[in-house]
Amino acid sequence: MVTVLYQFNGHANDATGKLAGILYGSPLFVNQAYVATQSLSLNSPGSNQYLEIPYVDLIARSFTIQLWIYLSTIIIQTETL
């Protein structure tokens, strides 16, 4: 069984200490969180912010991915012909 929990308490380390993530684009840690004390804010336009996690072999295993997303802004683009 593989268990991974990213609490984002000022870093991108996994709570088990085995699968630390790598942050790109300087995302911010904010004090608005559901599970832990902080969350990761990926909302700077044009900054290409993301979290890269190590490879986890999920082939031939059942798995669940759970996350909470808060959209602070939604941009809808429409095109008129």
C-alpha positions in Angstrom: 0.0 0.0 0.0 1.2 3.5 -0.8 0.1 6.3 1.4 0.9 9.9 0.5 -0.3 13.0 2.3 0.9 16.5 1.4 -0.2 18.9 4.3 1.6 21.9 2.8 2.8 23.2 6.1 5.4 25.6 4.6 6.9 22.9 2.4 6.0 20.2 -0.1 7.1 17.2 1.9 5.0 14.1 2.2 3.9 13.5 5.8 5.5 10.0 5.7 8.8 11.5 4.7 9.2 9.3 1.6 7.8 11.2 -1.4 8.7 14.9 -1.1 7.3 17.1 -3.9 9.1 19.8 -5.9 7.5 23.3 -6.2 7.9 25.3 -9.4 7.0 28.9 -10.0 7.2 30.0 -6.4 3.6 29.1 -5.2 2.5 30.5 -1.9 1.5 28.8 1.3 -1.6 30.4 2.7 -3.3 29.9 6.1 -6.6 28.8 4.6 -6.7 25.0 4.8 -9.2 22.2 5.1 -6.9 19.3 6.3 -3.8 20.9 7.7 -2.8 24.4 8.8 -1.8 25.7 5.4 -2.7 25.1 1.8 -0.9 25.7 -1.5 -1.9 28.7 -3.6 -1.3 28.3 -7.3 -2.9 31.5 -8.5 -0.3 33.9 -10.0 -1.3 34.4 -13.6 1.5 33.6 -16.1 3.8 32.1 -13.5 3.4 28.4 -14.4 3.1 27.3 -10.8 2.8 23.6 -10.0 3.9 20.8 -7.7 5.7 17.8 -9.1 5.5 14.6 -7.1 7.7 11.6 -7.4 6.7 8.6 -9.6 4.4 6.2 -7.8 3.7 2.9 -9.6 -0.1 2.5 -9.5 -0.2 -0.2 -12.2 -2.3 -3.2 -11.1 -3.4 -1.4 -7.9 -6.6 0.3 -6.9 -6.0 3.8 -5.8 -7.8 7.0 -4.7 -6.8 10.6 -5.4 -8.5 13.1 -3.1 -8.0 16.8 -3.2 -9.8 20.0 -2.3 -9.8 22.8 -4.9 -11.0 26.4 -4.2 -11.3 28.4 -7.4 -10.9 32.1 -6.5 -11.4 33.3 -10.0 -13.0 31.6 -13.0 -12.3 33.1 -16.4 -14.7 32.1 -19.2 -13.7 33.0 -22.7 -16.2 33.0 -25.4 -15.6 33.5 -29.1 -18.1 35.0 -31.4 -17.9 34.1 -35.1 
